[in-house]
Every structure is written in structure tokens, then in C-alpha cells.
Amino acid sequence: MKKLVLLRHGESLWNEENRFTGWTDVDLCEKGIQEANHAGQTLKRNGYFFDLGFTSVLKRAIKTLNLALEEMDQLWIPVQKSWRLNERFYGALQGLNKDEIVAQYGAEQVHKWRRDPLEHPPAITRDDDRYPGKDPRYSALTERELPLTENLSETMTRVLPFWNEFIVPAIQKNQRVIVCAHGNSLRALIQYIDHLTDEEVTKLDIPTGTPLVYELGEGLERIQHYYLE
């Protein structure tokens, strides 16, 4: 049996303010720091050790992983960062208050933007300050790879190549792996691993700062999964 730990970053400043975040590089709030520390303490208490970590290029995920590993005295392990593990790109919704958007467009439409795998939030344009092509961390990406908006299906499309190229080989070598990422990039991975339907994934909630353990068979099929509290 092989194990994989998935961890959603701790609560961010914009989570706290109820704003759409996406690729905006927002820091952890105080509660998020406490959640990250608690995740590390929980993993240590349960005897977890890691050989390798994966995370996004956004500080809320990077810091969560670092804080958890520090609690475990495992900051020394190699960590690979990739934009492919970034949160879903929320387009023109990024930075806006969710309650205000609900008041403007209605709860049903906002729920579709947030959870329907095929629904696109309103797009930005390339002259928008939020366009990731203006950010040096994405300078190697092609125009096709730089999103103007993104649905969950497209998030899965960019996450899965990274999963197959880097995470799967590590697990198959019996390396102990932790992936610290975001609500939607992890939702995409979970949909793939658990073979969830589009309808099932719309109901999937992933708590912040709570380790989710997958026990996998030799073919990386799921045996069971559970949260560590």
C-alpha cells in the first residue's frame, strides 16, 4: 500500500475577507498560519514522514507547506513548485467580494461559477493588471497556457500532466509524498483519483489546513481516504 497526503493551504487574507482569489498571490491570515502549524503537528503526531513535497507558486500554499514541515522538523526535504498546481483562475471575479457578486448575479449563477466543472467565470482581457502574463513567475508560459478565465475541467487539464509526470513516478518509487495546493487544484486531483462525476465534484468541499490521506494500491487505485484531525 502507498500513501499520499493532500493538504489545502490555510485560510488566506482573502478567504477571511470572502473574496475570490484565484492566481492573486495573497498571504495567509493569522488563522491560516495556525491551521498550517496544526496540520504539521497532526502529521507529526500520527508518525508521518515525507521524502518529497509539491506545491504551487503561490505564497499561501508555499507557506502552508513550509510551516507544516517546520512543525515536523522536515523542512529539509526537496519541494517542487509548479504553476500547474495553482488555484483555478477566476478571471474577472478575482479580488471581488463573493456576497456582492451573489447580490449582483444571483446565488445560482455564482454557485455555477464556483463549482460547475464546465462553467467559466467572466474573463479578463490581456491588458488587465490581473493578467498573469504580466507576472515574471509565468514568463515561460505560452499565451495558450496563460488563462483569461478557467473552469474546473480546464484546471484538471493543466493539473493532470503534472500529476502524471512528477507525482505519480515519485509515489511509484515508494517515496512519501505531500501535495500542498488549493481548493480547486486539489478538487481536480480528487475528481480524477476518486472517479467522481461532474455532479459529485460540485458537492465536494475541502477544508483548509486539514491533511487528507489517500491509501493507494499498486496501480494507484484508491483503497480508502480520510482526514487527519
PyMOL commands that set and color helices and strands:
alter all, ss='L'
color gray80, all
select helices_A, chain A and resi 13-16+30-45+59-71+83-85+91-93+98-105+107-115+132-134+136-138+152-172+183-194+198-202
alter helices_A, ss='H'
color red, helices_A
select strands_A, chain A and resi 2-8+52-55+79-81+177-181+212-216+222-227
alter strands_A, ss='S'
color yellow, strands_A
deselect
rebuild
show_as cartoon
